């Protein structure tokens, strides 16, 4: 039950105190994010780690002046592929085959299948798909931070185009998707700290279904 206890401990910290987190804890969080699963094992994203205060000040301006950006120890910027290309997919698959001591051709049929499937849906869909994969890694980082008793605040509220320009991601093949300040809560000044954690009740959040439930719904739709 320790993971559940850690997730109950964490909250979206609104004020951080600027204390730097130990390198070993940062490395642990980053490794958890690196080990996250991804569609076809492609890891269509990367993480940019920022602790430079001057750069954080500039990022704060494009993140609607949210104070955690500059009060944190480190800011993680998740950035995902802007599209799927033969070269990108081949690079990942070939590396995987090298690590498994298998010929590159092992993945040829599968590579062709996914590239044909993805390309038929357009570049906007591809970018959105890759961004969703980065959120899996993002969630793992949040859980690992809670385990290490490091505060983390998920932030989607920022101008991604401006941030991409600032971090020289524009034309790099990557687009920023979400950012995560890591640090320690300012217990005296964070209004959210003592608030009760609220989540959707289990009975509303979880629905168990059977084949009979689906058949019933289909029968109703015909009436």
Rosetta blueprint (number, residue, H / E / L):
1 X L
2 X H
3 X H
4 X H
5 X H
6 X H
7 X H
8 X H
9 X H
10 X L
11 X L
12 X L
13 X L
14 X L
15 X L
16 X E
17 X L
18 X L
19 X L
20 X L
21 X L
22 X L
23 X H
24 X H
25 X H
26 X H
27 X H
28 X H
29 X H
30 X H
31 X H
32 X H
33 X H
34 X H
35 X L
36 X L
37 X L
38 X L
39 X H
40 X H
41 X H
42 X L
43 X L
44 X L
45 X E
46 X E
47 X E
48 X E
49 X E
50 X E
51 X L
52 X L
53 X H
54 X H
55 X H
56 X H
57 X H
58 X H
59 X H
60 X H
61 X H
62 X H
63 X L
64 X L
65 X L
66 X L
67 X L
68 X H
69 X H
70 X H
71 X H
72 X L
73 X L
74 X E
75 X E
76 X E
77 X E
78 X E
79 X E
80 X E
81 X E
82 X L
83 X L
84 X L
85 X L
86 X H
87 X H
88 X H
89 X H
90 X H
91 X H
92 X H
93 X H
94 X H
95 X H
96 X H
97 X H
98 X H
99 X H
100 X H
101 X L
102 X L
103 X L
104 X H
105 X H
106 X H
107 X H
108 X H
109 X H
110 X H
111 X H
112 X H
113 X H
114 X H
115 X H
116 X H
117 X H
118 X H
119 X H
120 X L
121 X L
122 X L
123 X H
124 X H
125 X H
126 X H
127 X H
128 X H
129 X H
130 X H
131 X H
132 X H
133 X H
134 X H
135 X H
136 X H
137 X H
138 X H
139 X H
140 X H
141 X H
142 X H
143 X H
144 X H
145 X H
146 X H
147 X H
148 X L
149 X L
150 X L
151 X E
152 X E
153 X E
154 X E
155 X E
156 X L
157 X L
158 X L
159 X L
160 X H
161 X H
162 X H
163 X H
164 X H
165 X H
166 X H
167 X L
168 X L
169 X L
170 X L
171 X L
172 X L
173 X L
174 X E
175 X E
176 X E
177 X E
178 X E
179 X E
180 X E
181 X E
182 X E
183 X E
184 X L
185 X E
186 X L
187 X L
188 X L
189 X L
190 X L
191 X L
192 X L
193 X L
194 X L
195 X L
196 X L
197 X L
198 X L
199 X L
200 X L
201 X L
202 X H
203 X H
204 X H
205 X H
206 X L
207 X L
208 X L
209 X L
210 X L
211 X H
212 X H
213 X H
214 X H
215 X H
216 X H
217 X H
218 X H
219 X H
220 X H
221 X H
222 X H
223 X L
